[in-house]
Amino acid sequence: MAEIAKIKKEHEEGWRLASVSGGEHLRRTLDMYQKLGIEVFLEEVKPEECAGCTERYKLGNETIYRIYTRAKDEQSEEGHGRQD
């Protein structure tokens, strides 16, 4: 239950579900978000928790993550994070 509460709190602070990914695609996605200046929060999930096809992840023995994003400006607007 604590994990669900943490995710709910993150959503209340401006986090949005962007994607579900793993392996090399996850690395490319995280690199892209970093270059765009977008903050990322990862939540590990089990294949059975995901809708859609997860066979590729299972076959590659890859960990699957939900990727949540928010603009860095959203964090500072709420009084969190960096102070300019």
ABEGO torsion letter per residue (X at the ends): XAAAAAAAAAAAAGBBBABBBBEAAAAAAAAAAAAAGBBBBBBBBBAAABBEBAAAAAAAGBBBBBBBBBBAAAAAAAGBEBBX
